[in-house]
Amino acid sequence: MDKYNNFRDWVPEDTEHFIQQYATKYQQMSFDELESKAFALVDAHEQLMDQQSIVLYAGTNVINPKAAKMLSSSIGNRASLGYPGAKYNKGMEHADQLEIMLMSLMRKLFDAKYVEYRVPSGSIANLYAYMATTKPGDKIMAFSDSAAGHVTHHAEGAAGLYGLEIHEVPFDFANMDVDPEALMIEAKKVRPKLIIVAGSMCLFPYSLGEVRKVADEVGAWILYDAAHMGGLIAGGEFQQPLKEGADLMTGSTYKSFGGPPSGMILSNSAELAERLDKIAFPGLTANFDLSRVAAMIIAVLDLLTHGQEYAKMCIANAQALAEFLHSGGCEVFEVSGKGFTNSQHVAVPAAAYGGGDTAAKLLEKANLLTSGIGLPLPSVPGDFNAMRLGTQEITRWGMRPEDMETVADFFCRVLVQKESPEKLKSEVIEFRKEYQKLHYIRA
């Protein structure tokens, strides 16, 4: 075996064999061949994802071509250290203005006093939030896996790696909401420094006002993780965390937000903003990618212009998709008195299909892309017990509630009627040809 192909026994064996197979192949190719292959792979990926697939994976989106152009600018090659107007490195007067522009636009978009835009991802944004509100050894409370808590809230993620002691937020699974009475009892025992609300899937708004009462009682900060909900919050069609009691709101800037892969933190607390500022500089992001700043300006302008209409359509599409899946024979997770969803997310129990990831792999063969998730349902050994669907990208491609009947039919034909996904693939590609123009962006 080549000296660069060291077998990693901590990686799942099948996965490592897959990696080693291609690594060996690429080490036998010339530099010119590798360069050509790299361009071909990018082209093939763009064709698959942007033209031929129905992407219902909740953790992705497609960006405005103007933002994509910003990402390819040479401004991304340049270091940027310090406050605008007082950079350690010189020649940054134009870049300084971009930073100020983005700060101003994000404050307007979220009606927030303070914004931290330098974080490279939502996960790192959560780490910043932990560092601003806690110290290693402190206790925090977060949603469990079955309540769609994110890995960065848990022991194996940023919270645990930072040295925090994690306790579960009591959850009312019948209503998919926090259990405020149980939370008050548990928080008085735990005395957390931080309570985290939301995570990897949000079907309905959470009772933030009740969490605020608990936090005030025990002296805790509240973090709302808006990784998936940023676009709907910006559009005013989901709950407004900072107005409802959250001290901090973190988030990703792609997903429903529709911008480049990046992170953000918003707050109305000057105390927390100052702490975050010092964590960012001279701390963990002394330098950052200015092309993301430029691309984010385009994304925020899109949301300021079209955000409410876009958010409304994301929700309408999700509700229609859930109804059509249900009527087509696919079980859809439903909350009594609330319905299937009031967001861009739809949850599909997947035990009948072998599990969430198993079902997602089958659907992938038909160019129907989604992923597994955990729900408060019986477990599926070795797999997720459900799938999570998101309508944010198909909404941007122009699909509407009436189109969800066809999308749901594709899913049900694979999962319920057991049609060959490989044979269905051509129909999916043909259907997708009708949706090649982006909507809810500034032309």
SEFILUM-663490 format. One line per 5 residues: number of its first residue (from 1); their letters; for each residue z, y, x of C-alpha. Coordinates in nm, 2 decimals, padded with zeros to 4 digits, m for minus. Each point is the difference from the previous one (the first is absolute). Example, Ala and Ser with C-alpha at 12.3 -4.5 7.8 and 13.67 -1.06 7.14 Angstrom:
SEFILUM-663490
1) AS) 00.78 m00.45 01.23 | m00.07 00.34 00.14
This chain:
SEFILUM-663490
1) MDKYN) 00.00 00.00 00.00 | m00.08 00.35 00.12 | 00.30 00.19 00.15 | m00.04 00.26 m00.28 | 00.03 m00.26 m00.27
6) NFRDW) 00.37 m00.08 00.02 | 00.09 m00.21 m00.31 | 00.28 00.17 m00.20 | 00.22 m00.26 m00.15 | 00.18 00.25 m00.22
11) VPEDT) m00.33 00.08 m00.19 | m00.09 m00.25 m00.28 | m00.21 m00.27 00.16 | m00.30 00.03 m00.22 | m00.01 00.38 00.05
16) EHFIQ) 00.04 m00.03 00.37 | m00.28 m00.26 00.02 | m00.23 00.24 m00.19 | 00.08 00.29 00.24 | m00.04 m00.22 00.31
21) QYATK) m00.34 m00.13 m00.13 | m00.14 00.35 m00.02 | 00.17 00.13 00.31 | m00.16 m00.28 00.20 | m00.34 00.08 m00.15
26) YQQMS) 00.03 00.37 00.08 | 00.10 m00.06 00.36 | m00.33 m00.18 00.05 | m00.21 00.29 m00.12 | m00.13 00.29 00.21
31) FDELE) 00.12 00.35 m00.04 | m00.33 00.10 m00.17 | 00.03 m00.30 m00.24 | 00.36 00.10 m00.08 | m00.10 00.35 m00.08
36) SKAFA) m00.28 m00.11 m00.22 | 00.22 m00.24 m00.17 | 00.27 00.26 m00.06 | m00.25 00.23 m00.18 | m00.13 m00.30 m00.20
41) LVDAH) 00.35 m00.09 m00.11 | 00.07 00.35 m00.12 | m00.32 00.01 m00.19 | 00.07 m00.33 m00.16 | 00.35 00.10 m00.09
46) EQLMD) m00.12 00.32 m00.17 | m00.26 m00.19 m00.20 | 00.25 m00.26 m00.12 | 00.28 00.24 m00.09 | m00.19 00.31 m00.11
51) QQSIV) m00.31 m00.14 m00.17 | 00.05 m00.37 m00.09 | 00.36 m00.06 m00.10 | 00.23 00.10 m00.29 | 00.30 00.11 00.20
56) LYAGT) 00.32 m00.03 m00.20 | 00.23 m00.03 00.31 | 00.27 00.26 m00.08 | 00.04 00.11 00.36 | m00.34 00.16 00.07
61) NVINP) m00.25 00.26 m00.11 | m00.32 00.17 00.10 | 00.00 00.35 00.14 | m00.22 00.30 m00.05 | m00.29 00.00 00.24
66) KAAKM) 00.10 00.35 00.11 | 00.34 m00.14 00.10 | m00.17 m00.29 00.19 | m00.20 00.26 00.19 | 00.32 00.17 00.10
71) LSSSI) 00.14 m00.33 00.13 | m00.29 m00.04 00.24 | 00.04 00.35 00.14 | 00.09 00.05 00.37 | 00.31 00.19 m00.12
76) GNRAS) 00.16 m00.34 m00.03 | m00.03 m00.04 00.37 | 00.23 00.30 00.07 | 00.37 m00.01 00.05 | 00.21 00.23 m00.21
81) LGYPG) 00.36 00.06 00.11 | 00.23 00.24 m00.17 | 00.00 00.25 m00.28 | m00.32 00.18 m00.11 | m00.02 00.32 00.20
86) AKYNK) 00.22 m00.13 00.28 | m00.17 m00.31 00.13 | 00.09 m00.15 00.33 | m00.37 m00.07 00.06 | m00.24 00.30 m00.02
91) GMEHA) m00.33 00.06 m00.18 | 00.15 m00.11 m00.33 | m00.04 00.32 m00.21 | m00.25 m00.16 m00.24 | 00.19 m00.32 m00.03
96) DQLEI) 00.32 00.20 m00.07 | m00.17 00.15 m00.30 | m00.09 m00.35 m00.13 | 00.36 m00.11 00.01 | 00.12 00.31 m00.18
101) MLMSL) m00.27 m00.04 m00.26 | 00.10 m00.36 m00.07 | 00.37 00.09 m00.02 | m00.08 00.27 m00.26 | m00.22 m00.22 m00.20
106) MRKLF) 00.24 m00.30 m00.01 | 00.29 00.23 m00.11 | m00.22 00.12 m00.28 | m00.12 m00.34 m00.10 | 00.36 m00.14 m00.03
111) DAKYV) 00.18 00.32 m00.07 | 00.23 m00.08 00.29 | 00.16 00.24 00.25 | m00.04 m00.22 00.31 | m00.26 m00.25 00.12
116) EYRVP) m00.02 m00.22 00.31 | m00.37 m00.09 00.05 | 00.01 m00.13 00.36 | 00.12 m00.36 m00.08 | m00.28 m00.25 00.06
121) SGSIA) 00.08 m00.23 m00.30 | 00.22 m00.05 m00.30 | 00.21 m00.26 00.18 | 00.07 00.24 00.28 | 00.08 00.27 m00.26
126) NLYAY) 00.27 m00.23 m00.13 | 00.14 m00.05 00.35 | 00.02 00.38 00.04 | 00.18 00.02 m00.33 | 00.25 m00.26 00.12
131) MATTK) 00.06 00.19 00.32 | 00.05 00.33 m00.19 | 00.25 m00.14 m00.24 | 00.18 m00.29 00.18 | 00.11 m00.14 00.33
136) PGDKI) m00.02 m00.36 00.12 | 00.27 m00.20 m00.17 | 00.00 00.20 m00.32 | m00.05 m00.17 m00.34 | m00.30 00.07 m00.22
141) MAFSD) m00.11 m00.13 m00.34 | m00.36 m00.10 m00.08 | m00.21 m00.20 m00.25 | m00.02 m00.37 00.06 | m00.33 m00.18 00.06
146) SAAGH) m00.02 m00.11 m00.37 | 00.04 00.37 m00.10 | m00.29 00.08 00.23 | 00.21 00.15 00.28 | m00.20 00.06 00.32
151) VTHHA) 00.06 m00.19 00.32 | 00.09 00.33 00.18 | 00.30 00.02 m00.23 | 00.12 m00.35 00.11 | 00.16 m00.17 00.29
156) EGAAG) m00.33 m00.12 00.15 | m00.15 00.35 m00.02 | 00.08 00.35 00.12 | 00.34 00.01 m00.17 | 00.12 m00.31 00.17
161) LYGLE) m00.17 00.08 00.33 | 00.18 00.34 00.00 | 00.33 m00.19 m00.05 | 00.08 00.07 m00.36 | 00.20 m00.23 m00.23
166) IHEVP) m00.21 m00.05 m00.31 | 00.13 m00.07 m00.35 | m00.20 m00.05 m00.32 | m00.03 00.26 m00.27 | 00.10 m00.18 m00.32
171) FDFAN) m00.31 m00.02 m00.21 | m00.06 m00.05 m00.37 | m00.30 m00.24 00.01 | m00.04 00.00 m00.38 | m00.09 00.37 00.02
176) MDVDP) m00.13 00.01 00.36 | 00.24 00.28 00.08 | 00.32 00.07 00.18 | 00.32 m00.13 m00.17 | 00.20 00.33 00.02
181) EALMI) 00.34 m00.15 m00.11 | m00.02 m00.29 00.25 | m00.12 00.24 00.27 | 00.30 00.23 m00.05 | 00.24 m00.30 00.03
186) EAKKV) m00.18 m00.14 00.31 | m00.04 00.33 00.17 | 00.37 00.08 m00.03 | 00.06 m00.33 00.19 | m00.27 00.04 00.26
191) RPKLI) 00.02 00.38 00.05 | m00.36 00.03 00.12 | m00.13 00.29 00.19 | m00.34 m00.03 m00.15 | m00.14 m00.14 m00.33
196) IVAGS) m00.37 m00.09 00.00 | m00.20 00.00 m00.32 | m00.35 m00.15 m00.05 | m00.22 m00.20 00.24 | m00.30 m00.22 m00.01
201) MCLFP) m00.08 00.00 m00.37 | 00.10 00.25 m00.27 | m00.10 m00.10 m00.35 | 00.22 00.26 m00.17 | 00.21 00.30 00.11
206) YSLGE) 00.35 m00.06 00.11 | 00.32 00.16 m00.13 | 00.05 00.24 00.29 | 00.24 00.23 m00.19 | 00.24 m00.30 m00.03
211) VRKVA) m00.04 m00.08 00.37 | 00.08 00.36 00.08 | 00.33 m00.03 m00.19 | 00.09 m00.30 00.21 | m00.10 00.16 00.32
216) DEVGA) 00.21 00.31 m00.07 | 00.30 m00.22 m00.08 | m00.02 m00.19 00.33 | m00.14 00.27 00.22 | m00.34 m00.16 00.07
221) WILYD) m00.35 00.14 00.05 | m00.29 m00.12 m00.21 | m00.34 m00.10 00.14 | m00.29 m00.06 m00.24 | m00.27 m00.21 00.17
226) AAHMG) m00.32 00.13 m00.15 | m00.23 m00.21 00.22 | m00.20 m00.11 m00.29 | 00.06 00.28 m00.25 | m00.09 00.31 00.20
231) GLIAG) m00.33 00.07 m00.18 | 00.15 m00.05 m00.34 | 00.30 00.22 00.08 | m00.23 00.27 00.14 | m00.21 m00.02 m00.32
236) GEFQQ) 00.31 00.05 m00.21 | m00.04 m00.33 m00.19 | 00.30 m00.18 00.15 | 00.36 00.09 00.05 | 00.07 00.30 00.23
241) PLKEG) 00.26 m00.14 00.24 | 00.11 00.32 00.17 | 00.06 00.17 m00.34 | 00.18 m00.31 m00.14 | 00.26 m00.04 00.28
246) ADLMT) m00.15 m00.14 00.32 | 00.09 00.18 00.32 | m00.30 m00.14 00.18 | m00.33 m00.14 m00.10 | m00.20 m00.20 00.25
251) GSTYK) m00.35 m00.13 m00.05 | m00.33 m00.13 00.13 | m00.30 00.24 m00.02 | m00.26 m00.26 m00.09 | 00.06 m00.25 m00.28
256) SFGGP) 00.01 00.21 m00.32 | 00.00 00.32 00.21 | m00.35 m00.06 00.11 | 00.03 00.15 00.35 | m00.01 m00.14 00.35
261) PSGMI) 00.26 m00.26 00.12 | 00.30 00.20 00.07 | 00.35 00.09 m00.13 | 00.19 00.29 m00.14 | 00.36 00.10 m00.08
266) LSNSA) 00.09 00.27 m00.25 | 00.34 00.16 m00.08 | 00.16 00.31 m00.15 | 00.30 m00.04 00.24 | 00.00 00.24 00.30
271) ELAER) 00.26 m00.22 00.16 | m00.22 m00.31 m00.01 | m00.31 00.19 00.09 | 00.16 00.13 00.32 | 00.11 m00.36 00.09
276) LDKIA) m00.35 m00.13 m00.07 | m00.16 00.28 00.20 | 00.20 m00.10 00.31 | m00.07 m00.36 m00.04 | m00.37 00.08 m00.01
281) FPGLT) 00.01 00.24 00.29 | 00.10 m00.05 00.27 | 00.09 m00.34 m00.13 | m00.23 m00.28 m00.12 | m00.33 00.18 m00.08
286) ANFDL) 00.00 00.27 00.27 | m00.38 m00.05 m00.01 | m00.20 m00.10 m00.31 | m00.35 m00.04 m00.12 | m00.14 00.34 m00.10
291) SRVAA) m00.31 m00.16 m00.16 | 00.24 m00.15 m00.26 | 00.13 00.35 m00.07 | m00.35 00.13 m00.06 | m00.09 m00.30 m00.22
296) MIIAV) 00.32 00.05 m00.19 | m00.10 00.35 m00.09 | m00.31 m00.14 m00.18 | 00.21 m00.26 m00.18 | 00.25 00.25 m00.12
301) LDLLT) m00.27 00.24 m00.12 | m00.15 m00.30 m00.20 | 00.34 m00.06 m00.17 | 00.06 00.37 m00.07 | m00.34 00.01 m00.16
306) HGQEY) m00.03 m00.34 m00.18 | 00.35 m00.15 00.04 | 00.11 00.00 m00.36 | m00.33 m00.14 m00.14 | m00.01 m00.26 00.28
311) AKMCI) 00.36 m00.11 m00.07 | m00.06 m00.03 m00.37 | m00.30 m00.22 00.06 | 00.18 m00.22 00.24 | 00.26 m00.07 m00.26
316) ANAQA) m00.25 m00.04 m00.29 | m00.20 m00.25 00.21 | 00.32 m00.20 00.09 | 00.11 m00.01 m00.37 | m00.35 m00.11 m00.11
321) LAEFL) m00.03 m00.26 00.28 | 00.34 m00.15 m00.10 | m00.11 m00.02 m00.36 | m00.33 m00.17 00.08 | 00.16 m00.24 00.24
326) HSGGC) 00.25 m00.09 m00.27 | m00.26 m00.05 m00.27 | m00.21 m00.20 00.24 | 00.28 m00.26 00.06 | 00.16 00.14 00.32
331) EVFEV) 00.37 00.04 m00.03 | 00.10 00.36 00.08 | 00.36 00.11 00.08 | 00.13 00.20 m00.29 | 00.32 00.19 m00.07
336) SGKGF) 00.12 m00.01 m00.36 | m00.02 00.35 m00.16 | m00.20 00.14 00.29 | m00.31 m00.21 00.02 | m00.19 m00.11 00.31
341) TNSQH) 00.00 00.31 00.22 | 00.02 00.38 00.01 | m00.15 00.03 00.35 | m00.30 m00.12 00.19 | 00.17 m00.34 00.06
346) VAVPA) m00.04 m00.32 m00.20 | 00.21 m00.31 00.07 | m00.14 m00.35 m00.07 | 00.23 m00.30 00.02 | m00.18 m00.26 00.22
351) AAYGG) 00.20 m00.32 00.00 | m00.27 m00.16 m00.22 | m00.26 00.08 00.27 | 00.21 m00.14 00.29 | 00.16 00.33 00.10
356) GDTAA) m00.10 00.36 00.06 | m00.16 m00.04 00.34 | m00.17 m00.33 m00.10 | m00.16 00.17 m00.30 | m00.09 00.31 00.20
361) KLLEK) m00.19 m00.23 00.26 | m00.19 m00.16 m00.29 | m00.09 00.33 m00.15 | m00.11 00.13 00.34 | m00.28 m00.26 00.00
366) ANLLT) m00.15 00.20 m00.30 | 00.05 00.34 00.17 | 00.30 00.07 m00.23 | 00.27 00.14 00.24 | 00.37 00.01 m00.07
371) SGIGL) 00.33 m00.13 00.14 | 00.32 m00.18 m00.08 | 00.34 00.15 m00.09 | 00.34 m00.11 m00.11 | 00.12 00.03 m00.36
376) PLPSV) 00.33 m00.09 m00.17 | m00.15 m00.34 m00.10 | 00.05 m00.36 00.13 | m00.10 m00.03 00.36 | m00.32 m00.17 00.13
381) PGDFN) 00.09 m00.20 00.32 | m00.18 00.14 00.30 | m00.18 00.28 m00.20 | 00.06 00.31 m00.21 | 00.06 m00.06 m00.37
386) AMRLG) m00.24 00.28 m00.12 | m00.29 00.22 00.09 | 00.00 00.38 00.01 | m00.32 00.18 m00.11 | m00.06 00.38 00.05
391) TQEIT) m00.27 00.21 m00.16 | 00.00 00.30 00.23 | m00.31 m00.10 00.20 | m00.22 m00.12 m00.29 | 00.09 00.32 m00.18
396) RWGMR) m00.13 00.20 00.29 | m00.32 m00.19 m00.02 | m00.04 00.11 m00.36 | 00.11 m00.30 m00.20 | 00.15 00.08 m00.34
401) PEDME) 00.21 m00.19 m00.26 | m00.30 m00.15 m00.16 | m00.11 m00.15 00.33 | 00.33 m00.18 00.03 | m00.12 m00.26 m00.25
406) TVADF) m00.26 m00.12 00.25 | 00.25 00.01 00.29 | 00.26 m00.20 m00.19 | m00.27 m00.25 m00.11 | m00.09 m00.06 00.37
411) FCRVL) 00.37 m00.07 00.07 | 00.05 m00.23 m00.30 | m00.32 m00.20 00.07 | 00.14 m00.09 00.34 | 00.36 m00.05 m00.08
416) VQKES) 00.00 m00.12 m00.36 | m00.35 m00.15 m00.06 | m00.01 m00.14 00.36 | m00.35 00.12 00.07 | m00.12 m00.02 00.35
421) PEKLK) 00.08 00.33 00.17 | m00.29 m00.05 00.24 | m00.24 m00.01 m00.29 | 00.16 00.30 m00.17 | m00.02 00.21 00.32
426) SEVIE) m00.36 00.10 m00.07 | 00.09 00.14 m00.34 | 00.28 00.20 00.15 | m00.23 00.15 00.26 | m00.26 00.08 m00.27
431) FRKEY) 00.27 00.17 m00.22 | 00.13 00.19 00.30 | m00.34 00.16 00.06 | 00.06 00.22 m00.30 | 00.30 00.16 00.17
436) QKLHY) m00.11 00.15 00.34 | 00.09 00.37 m00.06 | 00.34 00.14 00.07 | 00.18 00.19 m00.28 | 00.30 00.24 00.00
441) IRA) m00.10 00.16 00.33 | m00.12 00.35 00.07 | m00.38 m00.02 00.04
